[in-house]
Amino acid sequence: MQLIAGEIVEMTPQGPGHATAVRRLQEALGRVFSRGHEVRAQMPLALAHDTMSEPEPDIAVVIGTIDDYRDHHPAMAILVAEVADTTVEFDRTRKAEMYARSHIPEYWILNLADHRLEVLRQPRGNHYEVHLVFGADDSVSPLAAPEARIKVSSLFP
């Protein structure tokens, strides 16, 4: 369960493909953000700009170390990612609006159904100004690590 805009949202159980994709994202982003960041899998974000939401994104890259969040959940992330198989529309709309309102600079949707990575950047109000789509043959660079290259195909189960 997650708190999204003041509503408790029940999440469906993860299938093996979803779980594998979450771990692949965590490993890939962990290699990119190995110093001064923590790559958290399915843990709460206490969003500072949206007190009615405490999502548990599949992946959140936050500044700091594990010990920095011993007494509180992070209030911000430099990148969040959701793995979408049955939740694509929810992730594109309600979650994207929530992350944009909270000024998360980069939001990734790993779309398992269409076998592509959707990257949203430049939050403004309730939406993202930039929406990029990467296919399996492409590589992507996170905004916070533009020198890094992640092969999109390596993220899929």
N, C-alpha and C positions, 0 to 999 in steps of 0.2 A: 504494500500500500504506500501511496505517496500523497502529500498534500500539494494540490495544484489549484491556485487561485481560491483558496478557502474550502476546496472540495476534496474529500478523501477519494482517491482514485485507486481502484483495485487493479492490480496488474495480473495478467495471465501467467501461468507457470512457463518457465523457459524451456524451449526445446533444445536438443543438443546442438543444432546449427547456430542458434542464438548465443548459447553459452560459449561455443567455440569462437564466434566472431568477437564477443566481448573480450575474451582472453587474447585474441590476436591483436585487437586494438590496444589493449593494455600493454602488451609486450612491445609493439611497434612504437607507441608513444613513450613508453618507459626508456627505450633506447635514445630517443630524441631529447627527452627532458630528464636526463639522469642526474643533473646537479641543480640544487636549489628549488626543485619542484617535487611534488608527489603526484603520482598518477593513481587516482582512486577509482576502484571499480564498485559500482552500485552502493555508494555510501551517500548520506544526506549532504545537501548544500543548504545552509541557512541563509538564503539570499537576502542581502542587506537592503536591496531596493524593492523587495516584494515580500513583506512580512506575512502574507497570506499563502506563501508557497514554501515548501521544503521538499524539493524533488530529490530523487535518488537516480541521477543519470547513470547510464551504463558505464560511462567513463567521464571523469572530471580531472583536468590537469590544474592543480592549484600551486601557488607559490608557497614554499616552505618545506618542512619535513614532517614526518609522522608525528613527532613530539609536539609540533606547533599546534596540533589539533587534538591534544589529549583532553582538554577541558571544554572545547566547543567545536562545532562543525565550521568549516570554512564558509565565509560569507560571499566569496567571489571565486571565480575560476577564469583562467585565461583561455580555456577551450573545454567545451563539453561535447560528448558524443553519445548518440543513441543508436542502438541497433534496432532496425525496424523490419519486422516480417509481417505481423498482423496489425501493427500500430502506425503505419506510414502516415496516414492522414492526421492522426492525433499529434504525432511528432512534428509534422510540417506546420500545424496550426497552433494548437494550444501551448505546446511546449516551446515552439519557436517564439511565440508572443511573450511567454514568461521569461525566456532567456534574453530576448531583446530588451524587454523592460528592465531587466537586471544588469544591462550593459555588459553581458558576456560577449567579448569581442569576436569569438568564433564558435560556431555550432556545426557539428558534423552529424549527418544522418547516414548511416551505413544501411542502405536500402537493399535488403536481401532479396526481395521479390523481383526487383528490376536489375539487380546485380550492378549497382552503381553507388558512388559516394556523392552525396549532396552536401555542399559546403556553403554555409551562410556566414556572411561577414558584414561588418559595419552596422551595428545596431542603431536604430533611430526610432524612438517611441516604442511601438508594439511590433515592429517588423525589422527585418534586415534589408539593407539596401542592395547587397550583392548576393546573388545565388548562383553558384557554380556547380556544374555536374561533371564528375570524372568517371570514366569507364574503367573496366578492369585492366586495360592496357596502359592507362595513364599513371602518372606519379603525382603526389600532392605534397606541398610544403606548408606546414602550419605557419600562421602569421608570426607567432612568437619565436619561430626557428626557421627562417626563410632559407637557410643553407641546407636544411635537411630535406631528403627526398624519401617519401614512403610510397612504395609500389602498391597501388590500390588492390591489385589481385591478391596480395599477401594478406589482406584483411578479411577476405571471404573464407567461409568454411569449405 
